[in-house]
Each structure stands twice: as C-alpha cells, then as structure tokens.
Amino acid sequence: MNETALTVHQTARPHGFPTPAHFAFVESALPEPPAGAALVENLYWSVDPYHREMMDDVPGGFALGVPLEGRSIGRVIASRTPRLCEGEIVFHRRGWRTHAVVTPEETRKLPRFDGVPLTAYLSTLGGTGLTAYVGLTRIARLQEGEDLFVSAAAGGVGTAAGRFARLLGAGRLVGSTGSAAKAVHLVREVGYDAAFDYHEGPADDLLRKAAPDGVDVFVDNVGGGQLAAAVRALREFGRIVRVGTISQYNDPDASAPRFDHADIVEKSIRMEGFLVSNYRHLQEELYEFAVPHLQSGRLALDETVVDGFEHIVDAFLAMLSGGNTGKIIVRGRTERMPGSRPWVLADGLPQRS
C-alpha cells in the first residue's frame, strides 16, 4: 500500500479553454477510513465533457481548492464495514484521486461478466453507454429502419450511440467528427454509413451530402451550427436528443444556434434533453442489452486508455480538444497488462506507445 495519496484540485475558474494551470496535484497522508466506511485504491478514472461545465461557477459545480469528483473504479484495500470487503472491486464517484474513502451507499459493486474488461464499466457499460442507450431508447424512441445523425460521433457517447443504433436496427447512420481520419474510422470500424469532418465546410452542406434524404433522429453532443443544420435536415416527426453542448463549453461568448423555429412546428419536431443520473434504474437493462453483444463480438469497446494518474489532467484537456477516439479512460500503472500497448500523451494528445 502506498504511504501517500494524490488528489487533483481545481485552483481557478477558466474563461475559455482550461489549461494545466487551473489544476493542482496535492499530496497527503493516506486517509484512514472511519467506522462504516472503506478505503479504496482507485484503478481507473473517467474524464468526461461535463467536467468542463462543472469547472464554471454554476450551481452544483466544482468548488475551488478541494478534490474534484468523477467516476472511478477501485479496489477496497481497508474496510471498517462488513458491507465492503477488502479486495472487492467497486464503482464510485470520488475520482480524480488515487485513494478515496467511501461508504457502502456511495459505491456500486460491479458484476463480472466473462470476457468483459473493467474499463467497460466506465465506457460502454458505464455512464457513457447509459447516456447513449437512454437517448436512443427512451428519448428518441428509435424505431427499426429510422435514419440517425450523431454529432461528435467519434467520442464516447457518439461511438456508443452508433454501435447501439446499429444493434437496434437503425437505417442509415451519419456522424460528424473533428478530423478526416476520425471520419474514416467511424465508417470502417464503428459502423457508420457516412461521416464528415465538420471543419470541411458549412454544416448544412456537409450534412446534406451525407444524408441527402434527411434523417429521423439527431443525437446532439455539440450544439451550435450542427444543431441548426440538423433541424433543417430532420423529417416530419423528427426527434432531437440533447446530450451536451461541447462546442460552447470553452467559448462563453458563443451565440445560440440560429434556425427557423417554424421548422419545429411545421415538421412536428420534438427536442428533449436529459440527465443520465435520472435513469440509473436502467443500468441492469443496459447490461442485459449490451453484455451478450460484447461477449459475442458484435459490440466492440471504443476506448482511449492513458496510463498513469499523473496524466489525468492531460487526458482531460486532450479529450476537450478531440484527442481521443471513443471513451477516454485513465488507468493506474499497476493495472497495465503484459503485452498491452496503451496510449501515452505526446504533445498534449494520446498516441500509441
């Protein structure tokens, strides 16, 4: 057991894109769990787009000078409660630290499925996958044969949405992303029928070329001009699933997307946002849907894994700048498997070692 613990604190509010100067690593003595709690050594950490929004001075946002919160998977190494046994692997939300003191109510014991790695519980089987699953099945109510457009399609939610939609019987899948290489990856590896780099021209033109007959559902991770283009491309009774607005997270002066609101009425379009935290009761349903496909190989994991807790801030900033494909996860060095080729950070972006 390590004698010291590391935590990450936010030190200032960013205006625009955050930098390493907005964070600090703080070393302290290894915490002792009080009665009724346990000490967890974290093994994997999730960094997510919503963390950027939480960095601002918003209700429920991150406080300055205290450890940040986030999804994590860890191993119980000391316990003062019979409900958490030493050696158990648990999910909790006290991430951004090497060690966490947790109560049983703050944890979820993870089921182990043959052939499914622990990282899946932070990607396809975690909040990322649950977001995509809820968006498709509960918000969009996707029907077999319907056509789908997904923005930020090479990210965690975007890749999960594409793969899930294909399993659910969707028709044509179209995605947008931030590079030509990622657009090729979406088609060749993830199963999209068409994908485009949104830097290559006006979103309306690119979407019209990729989906000349329009779409039925838009899964929106970006907002901005792509949302406006999607409104124009949606067919009658189209649905917009609002997941996030990452295009505006780092630009506080960004204007709202401009579109003809008459389209919403004339085409009977429904636009709905949601918080995945309100759908945690569907976790077991997600397992029932996804695990058999993971085990059969029909469903693949889309993950960028960065080694070393000391790189968690770099991984977060790389994710915000589009340096990942699929879900980005930070892994403790002790969890590296022999023969694996993890991602390392070079020039601020993940690259194969």
Summary of the structure (lengths in Angstrom):
residues: 353
radius of gyration: 20.4
end to end distance: 27.5
largest distance: 64.3
contacts: 1188
relative contact order: 0.14
helix: 33%
strand: 27%
